[in-house]
Amino acid sequence: MTDWRAVFVGFVVATVIGIVGLVLPGIGQLAAGLVGGFVAGYMAGGGLGRGFWHGLLAGSLGGSIGGLLIGVAVGIAGLTLGPIGGAVSGAAGIGIFALAVAISLVMALESALAGMVGAAVSS
């Protein structure tokens, strides 16, 4: 059974560290995914598989929200440039979707591995 409290806390930790980590692009987000997944796995406990699952959920939720924010930012930028900007923004939508999926996958996988470590430490 999924412990949604652990997933939510891991997501919040990853989000807060990710926002603070904007000072160090890339490294800050990597650390955010790792720490958030570790927290989710640690709180869920119960073995490696359970830690993997909870870290995966926390990381994929964070990656999805991050990808959505990138999409909204590009959409707003396109709207401010008028009809031509809207067309460019629409064409870039496919690339934004691919970037959002890639961000979600990377954050989910690193968080899942950190969740396994967190579950192992809690046991």
C-alpha positions as a printed NumPy array, in Angstrom:
array([[  0.   ,   0.   ,   0.   ],
       [  1.306,   3.416,  -0.926],
       [  2.114,   5.786,   1.919],
       [  0.987,   9.058,   0.329],
       [  2.249,  11.071,   3.264],
       [  5.785,   9.862,   2.562],
       [  5.361,  10.632,  -1.153],
       [  4.025,  14.118,  -0.446],
       [  6.763,  14.948,   2.07 ],
       [  9.42 ,  13.693,  -0.36 ],
       [  7.877,  15.813,  -3.12 ],
       [  7.809,  18.923,  -0.911],
       [ 11.421,  18.395,   0.166],
       [ 12.492,  17.971,  -3.466],
       [ 10.551,  21.072,  -4.501],
       [ 12.001,  23.276,  -1.768],
       [ 15.556,  22.091,  -2.415],
       [ 14.973,  22.47 ,  -6.163],
       [ 13.885,  26.089,  -5.726],
       [ 16.87 ,  26.842,  -3.504],
       [ 19.027,  24.836,  -5.929],
       [ 18.277,  27.236,  -8.79 ],
       [ 21.437,  29.011,  -7.677],
       [ 23.379,  25.984,  -8.997],
       [ 21.491,  24.907, -12.148],
       [ 21.582,  21.179, -12.747],
       [ 23.392,  20.284,  -9.539],
       [ 20.655,  21.792,  -7.363],
       [ 17.936,  19.848,  -9.159],
       [ 19.958,  16.637,  -9.022],
       [ 20.415,  17.049,  -5.273],
       [ 16.719,  17.88 ,  -4.885],
       [ 15.636,  14.635,  -6.543],
       [ 18.071,  12.582,  -4.505],
       [ 17.154,  14.1  ,  -1.152],
       [ 13.397,  14.031,  -1.866],
       [ 13.538,  10.375,  -2.895],
       [ 15.638,   9.509,   0.14 ],
       [ 13.121,  11.18 ,   2.467],
       [ 10.173,   9.401,   0.817],
       [ 11.923,   6.023,   1.036],
       [ 13.032,   6.622,   4.606],
       [  9.531,   7.585,   5.729],
       [  7.921,   4.643,   3.914],
       [ 10.507,   2.104,   5.125],
       [  9.681,  -1.566,   4.707],
       [ 12.379,  -2.714,   2.309],
       [ 14.078,  -1.811,  -0.934],
       [ 11.051,  -2.321,  -3.181],
       [  8.854,  -0.127,  -1.034],
       [ 11.534,   2.583,  -0.888],
       [ 11.988,   2.374,  -4.657],
       [  8.235,   2.792,  -5.224],
       [  7.817,   5.764,  -2.893],
       [ 10.938,   7.505,  -4.204],
       [  9.72 ,   6.912,  -7.753],
       [  6.339,   8.489,  -7.011],
       [  7.844,  11.496,  -5.236],
       [ 10.348,  12.093,  -8.043],
       [  7.886,  11.675, -10.884],
       [  5.432,  14.038,  -9.212],
       [  8.172,  16.631,  -8.839],
       [  9.332,  16.124, -12.418],
       [  5.808,  16.471, -13.761],
       [  5.241,  19.711, -11.872],
       [  8.621,  21.03 , -13.055],
       [  7.837,  20.188, -16.665],
       [  4.437,  21.83 , -16.358],
       [  6.013,  25.022, -15.023],
       [  8.456,  25.11 , -17.939],
       [  5.568,  24.686, -20.376],
       [  3.556,  27.485, -18.77 ],
       [  6.551,  29.842, -18.8  ],
       [  7.192,  29.241, -22.506],
       [  3.482,  29.6  , -23.289],
       [  3.277,  32.943, -21.495],
       [  6.418,  34.141, -23.262],
       [  4.847,  33.175, -26.591],
       [  1.646,  35.053, -25.804],
       [  3.539,  38.247, -25.045],
       [  5.102,  38.195, -28.509],
       [  1.766,  38.298, -30.312],
       [  0.58 ,  36.01 , -33.128],
       [  4.058,  35.145, -34.373],
       [  5.186,  34.345, -30.834],
       [  2.089,  32.205, -30.377],
       [  2.921,  30.218, -33.517],
       [  6.541,  29.767, -32.417],
       [  5.414,  28.8  , -28.922],
       [  2.963,  26.26 , -30.355],
       [  5.637,  24.748, -32.568],
       [  7.967,  24.556, -29.599],
       [  5.255,  22.726, -27.646],
       [  6.43 ,  19.352, -28.93 ],
       [  9.949,  20.056, -27.714],
       [  8.636,  21.283, -24.383],
       [  6.611,  18.096, -23.973],
       [  9.695,  15.99 , -24.705],
       [ 11.727,  18.036, -22.225],
       [  9.036,  17.637, -19.562],
       [  8.978,  13.869, -20.067],
       [ 12.792,  13.697, -19.891],
       [ 12.858,  15.782, -16.689],
       [ 10.187,  13.589, -15.144],
       [ 12.017,  10.373, -16.03 ],
       [ 15.384,  11.554, -14.732],
       [ 13.919,  12.856, -11.466],
       [ 11.85 ,   9.711, -11.013],
       [ 14.763,   7.331, -11.549],
       [ 17.207,   9.172,  -9.316],
       [ 14.564,   9.576,  -6.624],
       [ 13.678,   5.877,  -6.844],
       [ 17.295,   4.864,  -6.295],
       [ 17.615,   7.305,  -3.401],
       [ 14.332,   5.932,  -2.015],
       [ 15.854,   2.456,  -1.951],
       [ 18.782,   3.807,   0.05 ],
       [ 16.421,   5.645,   2.413],
       [ 14.383,   2.486,   3.012],
       [ 17.546,   0.486,   3.644],
       [ 18.751,   3.046,   6.181],
       [ 15.4  ,   3.109,   8.008],
       [ 15.299,  -0.681,   8.408]])
